[in-house]
Amino acid sequence: ADRSASLRMPLDEWQEQALEAAMGERTDGRWASKFIGVCAPRQNGKSQLIVARALAGVLLFGEKTIIISAQETDTAREIWMRMLNVIEANPNLERRVTGRMDAINREFIAFGKGHERQVIRLKARRKSGARGFSADCLLLDEAQILDKDSWGSIVPTMSAMPNPQRWLFGTPPTESDVPFA
């Protein structure tokens, strides 16, 4: 939360509480919570929390690969644009960027080089959307409509990682949704 505030992206109290609850560590340094779910009505700050967690992964936790995904391309791109706005508004952070791709369904931002390289990727949610990638942190928006096929293609991205964390973000599900499958 302090890092977000220093980037001119202050968090609401509920967002700070969500981070505090989710970011606890065990005595061995591994995440106490490997699986986090956030359910909040629309327009209440879920996207901002996703951006804050992704940037914290790079700036504070040394995570090598962070994947952000949403069901709709427009929603994913909105999160992407929010993150780019934060980066571009902070010259010290922008100087750390060593690579960037903005092509739809191929978006990434890289920080550092070689062994120190860290990447935030945006992936479309489809059966093969994240195949071939490993991630330290997975941030899934629109989880209220996350189906079993999509979940099945995403879960293996974490299986080889020593200390992964999965976040599911969504609005309260309707009767026709498959909530947090």
Residue pairs with C-beta under 8 A, 6 or more apart in sequence:
1 11
1 15
1 16
1 19
1 20
1 52
3 52
3 55
3 56
3 59
3 60
4 10
4 11
4 52
4 55
4 56
5 11
7 55
7 86
7 89
7 90
7 93
8 86
8 89
8 90
9 48
9 51
9 52
9 86
11 19
11 45
11 48
11 49
11 52
12 45
14 40
14 44
14 45
15 45
15 48
15 49
15 52
18 36
18 38
18 49
19 49
19 52
19 53
19 56
21 33
21 36
22 33
22 36
22 165
22 167
23 31
23 56
24 31
24 32
24 33
25 31
25 32
26 32
29 163
30 162
30 163
31 163
31 164
31 165
33 165
34 164
34 165
34 166
35 165
35 166
35 168
36 165
36 166
36 167
36 168
37 143
37 167
37 168
37 169
37 170
37 180
38 46
38 49
38 167
38 168
38 169
38 170
39 144
39 169
39 170
39 171
39 172
40 46
40 169
40 171
41 171
41 172
42 171
46 141
46 169
46 170
47 78
47 79
47 82
47 141
48 82
49 169
50 68
50 79
50 139
50 141
50 167
50 169
51 79
51 82
51 83
51 86
53 137
53 139
53 167
54 66
54 68
54 83
54 120
54 137
54 139
55 83
55 86
55 93
55 120
57 63
57 66
57 118
57 120
57 136
57 137
58 66
58 111
58 118
58 120
59 93
61 136
61 137
62 118
63 118
63 136
63 137
64 117
64 118
64 119
64 136
65 118
65 119
65 121
65 133
65 134
65 135
65 136
65 137
66 118
66 119
66 120
66 121
66 135
66 136
66 137
66 138
66 139
67 120
67 121
67 122
67 123
67 130
67 133
67 135
67 137
67 138
67 139
67 157
68 76
68 79
68 80
68 120
68 121
68 122
68 123
68 139
68 141
69 76
69 122
69 123
69 124
69 125
69 129
69 130
69 138
69 139
69 140
69 141
69 154
70 76
70 79
70 125
70 140
70 141
70 142
71 125
71 141
71 142
71 145
71 146
71 150
72 142
73 104
73 105
73 124
75 141
75 142
76 122
76 124
76 141
77 104
77 122
79 122
79 141
80 107
80 122
83 109
83 120
84 109
86 93
87 93
87 94
87 97
87 109
88 94
96 111
96 112
97 109
97 110
97 111
98 110
98 111
98 112
98 113
98 117
99 108
99 109
99 110
100 108
100 109
100 110
101 107
101 108
105 122
105 123
105 124
107 121
107 122
108 119
108 120
108 121
108 122
109 119
109 120
110 117
110 118
110 119
111 117
111 118
111 119
112 118
121 133
121 135
123 129
123 130
123 133
125 140
125 142
125 146
125 150
125 154
126 150
126 153
127 149
127 150
127 153
128 153
129 150
129 153
129 154
130 138
130 153
130 154
130 157
131 153
131 156
133 157
134 157
134 158
134 160
134 161
135 157
135 158
135 161
135 164
136 161
136 163
136 164
136 165
137 164
137 165
137 166
137 167
138 154
138 157
138 158
138 164
138 165
138 166
138 167
139 167
139 169
140 146
140 154
140 166
140 167
140 168
140 169
141 169
141 170
142 169
142 170
142 171
143 168
143 169
143 170
143 179
143 180
144 170
144 171
144 172
144 173
144 174
144 177
144 179
144 180
145 170
145 173
145 177
145 178
146 168
146 170
146 178
146 180
146 181
147 178
147 181
148 178
148 181
151 181
158 164
158 166
168 180
170 179
170 180
173 179
173 180
